[in-house]
Amino acid sequence: MTGLTRRLSSIVYYIQKLYWKMITAKPSLFLIAIIAVAASIFFLGGGLYDLLEKPLVAAFAAGGRIIFYYPYGINEQFVAESLFAMIIYAIAVVGLLMTYESTKYAYRPRQAFMLLLIGCTFVFVAYVLIEFLLLAR
């Protein structure tokens, strides 16, 4: 009988210890930021629609070509279209991160200018591609 109570009390002790570790855990801010950005890209790209509606990946047009975007409708989309949007949003995030990193090189103006130029180019290209994706309908 004492062996059973000792095992139960040790199990309770380990559960309390695990619970305390879970409550007092502090994840890194970098990890939280990565998760928040990834979730934002997923939601903005239409990932939730893809999970709930289960649309087609792509479609074949009359000429035998593959269509990755849904023409003549703004209420429907293909999975490939949302993946393209997620990739484009990720390019924009990389561009914004590069422009942010350029501020850290104040004493190396050439490197700061290059990072700023490349980052702004990424953001501009992402904007143009998203507009193209929206207007391709």
C-alpha positions as CSV (number, residue, x, y, z in Angstrom):
1,M,0.0,0.0,0.0
2,T,2.8,2.4,0.8
3,G,4.4,1.7,-2.6
4,L,1.3,2.7,-4.4
5,T,0.9,6.0,-2.4
6,R,4.5,6.8,-3.0
7,R,4.1,6.3,-6.8
8,L,1.0,8.4,-6.8
9,S,2.5,11.2,-4.8
10,S,5.6,11.2,-7.1
11,I,3.4,11.3,-10.2
12,V,1.4,14.2,-8.6
13,Y,4.8,15.9,-7.8
14,Y,6.0,15.5,-11.4
15,I,2.7,16.8,-12.8
16,Q,2.9,19.9,-10.5
17,K,6.5,20.4,-11.6
18,L,5.6,20.2,-15.3
19,Y,2.6,22.5,-14.8
20,W,4.8,25.1,-13.0
21,K,7.4,24.9,-15.9
22,M,4.7,25.4,-18.5
23,I,3.3,28.4,-16.6
24,T,6.6,30.1,-16.0
25,A,8.0,29.4,-19.5
26,K,9.2,32.4,-21.5
27,P,9.6,31.7,-25.2
28,S,12.0,33.9,-27.1
29,L,10.7,37.1,-28.7
30,F,12.3,36.0,-32.0
31,L,10.2,32.8,-32.0
32,I,7.0,34.7,-31.2
33,A,7.8,37.1,-34.0
34,I,8.4,34.3,-36.5
35,I,5.2,32.6,-35.6
36,A,3.2,35.9,-35.8
37,V,4.6,36.7,-39.3
38,A,4.0,33.2,-40.5
39,A,0.4,33.2,-39.3
40,S,-0.1,36.6,-40.9
41,I,1.2,35.4,-44.2
42,F,-0.9,32.3,-44.0
43,F,-4.1,34.2,-43.2
44,L,-3.5,37.0,-45.8
45,G,-2.6,34.5,-48.5
46,G,-6.0,32.7,-48.1
47,G,-4.8,29.6,-46.2
48,L,-7.9,29.5,-44.1
49,Y,-10.1,29.5,-47.2
50,D,-8.0,26.6,-48.6
51,L,-8.4,24.6,-45.4
52,L,-12.2,25.2,-45.1
53,E,-13.3,25.1,-48.7
54,K,-10.8,22.6,-50.1
55,P,-10.6,24.2,-53.6
56,L,-8.9,22.7,-56.7
57,V,-5.1,23.2,-57.0
58,A,-5.4,24.4,-60.6
59,A,-7.7,24.0,-63.7
60,F,-7.2,23.3,-67.3
61,A,-8.5,25.9,-69.8
62,A,-10.0,25.2,-73.2
63,G,-6.6,25.5,-75.0
64,G,-5.0,22.9,-72.9
65,R,-3.2,25.4,-70.7
66,I,-3.2,25.4,-66.9
67,I,-4.9,28.3,-65.1
68,F,-3.6,29.0,-61.6
69,Y,-6.0,31.9,-60.8
70,Y,-9.8,31.8,-60.9
71,P,-11.0,34.1,-63.7
72,Y,-14.2,36.2,-63.5
73,G,-14.8,35.8,-59.8
74,I,-13.5,37.2,-56.6
75,N,-15.3,34.7,-54.3
76,E,-13.3,31.7,-55.4
77,Q,-9.6,30.8,-55.6
78,F,-7.3,27.9,-56.4
79,V,-4.7,26.6,-54.0
80,A,-2.0,27.6,-56.4
81,E,-3.2,31.2,-56.3
82,S,-3.1,31.4,-52.5
83,L,0.4,29.8,-52.5
84,F,1.6,32.4,-55.0
85,A,0.1,35.1,-52.7
86,M,1.8,33.6,-49.7
87,I,5.2,33.6,-51.5
88,I,4.7,37.1,-52.6
89,Y,3.9,38.3,-49.1
90,A,7.0,36.4,-47.8
91,I,9.1,38.4,-50.4
92,A,7.6,41.6,-49.0
93,V,8.4,40.6,-45.5
94,V,12.0,39.8,-46.5
95,G,12.2,43.3,-48.1
96,L,10.9,45.0,-45.0
97,L,13.4,43.1,-42.9
98,M,16.2,44.1,-45.2
99,T,15.2,47.8,-45.0
100,Y,15.1,47.4,-41.2
101,E,18.6,45.8,-41.2
102,S,19.9,48.7,-43.3
103,T,19.5,51.1,-40.3
104,K,22.1,49.1,-38.4
105,Y,24.9,50.0,-40.8
106,A,25.0,53.8,-40.2
107,Y,28.8,53.8,-40.3
108,R,29.0,51.8,-43.5
109,P,26.8,53.9,-45.8
110,R,27.5,51.7,-48.9
111,Q,26.2,48.6,-47.2
112,A,23.3,50.4,-45.7
113,F,22.3,51.9,-49.1
114,M,22.5,48.5,-50.8
115,L,20.4,46.8,-48.1
116,L,17.9,49.7,-48.3
117,L,17.8,49.5,-52.1
118,I,17.4,45.7,-52.3
119,G,14.7,45.8,-49.5
120,C,12.7,48.5,-51.2
121,T,13.0,46.6,-54.5
122,F,11.6,43.5,-52.9
123,V,8.7,45.4,-51.4
124,F,8.0,47.1,-54.8
125,V,8.2,43.9,-56.7
126,A,5.9,42.2,-54.2
127,Y,3.4,45.0,-54.5
128,V,3.4,44.9,-58.3
129,L,3.0,41.1,-58.3
130,I,0.1,41.2,-55.8
131,E,-1.6,43.9,-58.0
132,F,-1.1,41.7,-61.0
133,L,-2.5,38.7,-59.2
134,L,-5.6,40.8,-58.2
135,L,-6.0,42.3,-61.7
136,A,-5.5,39.0,-63.6
137,R,-9.1,38.1,-62.8
